Amino acid sequence: MNKMFMSLRTAEARERFTADEAGYCASFGLSAEQQRAVLDRDWQAMIDLGGSIFYVYKLAMMDGRSMQYLGGVFTGTSEEEFLAALRAGGRRG
């Protein structure tokens, strides 16, 4: 899965992925569970299934998502709440 995410660095790969997401996932040998996580944009499942946040972020960027958005997803907050917590010096507790 991480190899697939890293491939999205090139414009050609992004175009191929956008044209046929399921087929692109299959070409990298993703399991059905991994493919479902990618297609559903289930960010937490991607991490749980072995995705590195740094590689998962390549896909998030294609969707116009920020790292702060993902931080919110992984902490159960909104992007705005996550960003406010960062500006306040991070989460406490």
Secondary structure, DSSP 8 states (H G I E B T S, - for coil): -HHHHHHTTSHHHHHHHHH-HHHHHHHTT--HHHHHHHHHT-HHHHHHTT--HHHHHHHHHHTT--HHHHHHHHHTS-HHHHHHHHHTTS---
